[in-house]
Amino acid sequence: MSMNEQVPHDKSLDNSLALMREGYLFIKNRTDKYQSDLFEARLMGQKVICMSGEEAAKIFYDSERFKRKGAAPKRVQKTLFGVGGVQTMDGDAHIHRKLLFMSLMTPEHEKRLAELTMEQWKASISKWETSKKVVLFEEAKVVLCRVVCQWAGVPLKESEIKERADDFSEMVDAFGAVGPRYWKGRRARTRVEEWIRGVIEDTRAGKLQAEEGSALYSMAFHKELDGSQLDTQMVAVELINILRPVVAISTFITFAALALHEHPECKEKLQSGDRNYSEMFAQEVRRYYPFGPFVGARVRKDFIWKQCKFKEGMLVLLDMYGTNHDSRLWGSPNEFRPERFKEWEGSLFDFIPQGGGDPAKGHRCPGEGITVEVMKVSLDFLVNKIEFKVPKQDLSYSLVKMPTLPESGFVMSDVKRKYSSQEWTY
Ligand code: HEM
């Protein structure tokens, strides 16, 4: 007999195949079916509790109850996260490392990143005007790679940008993959870590002048709680933990373009320059479209919640996608409706595309401000700075493949700038 009789169990011997078949909907399909915030399943040969919703998120982000040590599979560390990075730390050591990240994500830094992003978008137009078609996702990766390296103080040769951008993107693409996509991600990480270790070594040796306050400087000279310096490999992993996710904003930008295309009525509101609307639109893109599916942690010490025994060491998954589509929290969750954010009260646990809770105290993503600012400036660019056509293409996206993207990457044609360049102020 199972130890948790009161809790719904998925009957199959192992759900790994179902997870691969159902992707983003795996947890939600079952919490809906069982009418329960949680259920037990077996994944990759171990017992796992899957949970969804605001209450579940509150429990999940209680660091007395959960830890991250041993939660992320090695395969995810070897592609997406990096081995031993901030995502896998606990307690005071985690908080101290997290503050380093938080110090680089202030409103001033967000503003600088947004300005650089607009500059780079504008610089792309001349080339686009003479191109038959432009794939937005591919362009966004390159733009953001250039932007984040410039902002962080990491030197990047024009000739290497495309490869570096692809490498960052492949690390992200590998997180839900098996086979070739997984190996692509691993090789990409190896190349990028080697590159960034070199940059850190040059910075520490004074061969490369890093500006004080830049991400490169702050990371290269960061001190641990005991006053020691991090080793080069560890700094590389953490600096990549900033570079890679900024490039990954290209996914949300591509979905934002799709949303604009499917909801032309939103376009007019964005054209009016209403900053509140543009913020609501960006938030709705992050809620509605799939990117991060779920996040995992291990039980720190035994406790009971909703009649379910959480045993020390058990793996628990929190459904981010499902919580963002939970009809108890969001009216008509499967409709794209930016205005819903007018009424949103800003709970730390109901809108969790990048994790929940307080980022300074737990594992919630520290990069949400950057993500939203970069999305807003990119929307402004797409709506107010250029005109383009959307030729026939396959804009569908899979909810099974993780991570996912519109098939075509969002193709634009007949791109033209809207105003003469002098009028362009941002
Ligand atoms: C592109 C959109 C992004 C998505 C979908 C995203 C998603 C996430 C998620 C789901 C987590 C894990 C939360 C948890 O473990 O509880 C996370 C953590 C993290 N993110 Fe993001 N993120 C994005 C952008 C960014 C940006 C722009 C940055 C930095 C510039 C960033 C840096 C980080 C870091 C350092 C962590 C680890 C935090 C920790 O473990 O304490 N992310 N992100």
Residues whose N, C-alpha, C, O or C-beta is under 5 A from the ligand:
A	BS01	HEM	V86 Q87 K98 F101 N241 I242 P245 V246 A248 I249 F291 G292 V295 P353 Q354 G355 G362 H363 R364 C365 P366 G367 I370 T371
